[in-house]
Amino acid sequence: MAAAADGGVSRLASQRAVVIFGTSNCCMCHAVKTLFSELGVGWAVHELDKDPGGKDMEKALARMVGRSPPVPAVFIGGKLVGPTDQIMALHLRGKLVPLLREAGALWL
């Protein structure tokens, strides 16, 4: 079952340039979505608390991220970038926008 959940996460994560796994009531998920929106990035979100397979995906993400709860877990270009602190650190160092451009999430 774990391999199926891992594969499901990977499949979903590769469907858009920016994919956020979160929960509907997560304030840090909201902060990440707001940051991407303000940067002009189109993103997809998978809210684990609203998905029938969400518990299995949450366990798979916890293994990938190395912590529980694992949300928000952000994938850019199909690759796990990490939770909020990783995204904000990249942004503050000026490395998030180039990463987003490389993934095709930003055009300018």
Secondary structure, DSSP 8 states (H G I E B T S, - for coil): -HHHHHHHHHHHHTSSSEEEEE-TT-HHHHHHHHHHHHHT---EEEEGGGSTTHHHHHHHHHHHHTSSS--SEEEETTEEEESHHHHHHHHHTT-HHHHHHHTTS---
